[in-house]
Amino acid sequence: MLLAKENNGVLVCSNPDAMRYKARAYGLVGFDIVSYRDFVDKNYETEKPVFIDELELFLKREFGNFAGYSLTNED
């Protein structure tokens, strides 16, 4: 949430209402919070930085046959 706020980004999550409530409780406002489904279906504005909460859950919901991913940190 903090990164999305600091970078004027979009936070993509499974339950935007609950995430908005949580963000307000932390004093984090002024950034977009959208559902996985809205992000995919509505081709949400991707000119902003995108931050995905629970990446694995997002991939499983959008691609039912999702089995894994790798993340490489190359120097």
N, C-alpha and C positions, 0 to 999 in steps of 0.2 A: 504494500500500500504506500509506504513512504517513497519508494522509488517512482511509482506512478505519479504521486503528488509532486515530487521534486522535479520531475522531467515533463510535467504537463502531458502525461501519457494516458493510456487507456488500460484499465485493469479488467481483464477478462476472467470471469469466475463462474462457478456453478449456481450460486444463489446471490444475485446482485442486491436484493433487498437486505439480506442479512449482512452482506459485506458493507453496504452503505451505513447501516446501523453501527457496525463495528468501527468503521472509519470515523464517523461523527463522534463516537465515544473517545477516540484517540485525538480528536481535534483536526482530523485530516479531511478537508473539503476542497472543492474546486478542481476535481479531476473526474474523468468519466469512468463509470463502472458499468459493465455490460455482461450479459450472460454469454456462455459458450455459443448457444444457439443463435442469438442475435448477432454475435460477431461473425459467424459463418454465413447465416442466411441473408443478412442485410449488408454484407460487404462493408462493414464498418470502416470509418475513416482510418486508413492505415498510414497516413502521413505522420501521425503522432507515434511516439514510441509505444509499443504494445508489451504489456506485462501479463503473463498468464499464471493465474493461481492454480496450483495442482496440475502441472503440465501432463502428467500421466493420465489423470482422470479426464482431462480435455481430449486427449488423443483416443482414449478408449471409447468415449461417448461419440466422437465424430467418426472414428474408424473402428468399427466393431472387431475387426481382426487384428488390431494393434497388439503386438507382442513385446515390444521393447524399443529402446533407443540408446544411442551412445552420445556422450558428451566429451569432446576432446579439448583439452587445454594445452595448446601448442605454444612453445616459447618462440 
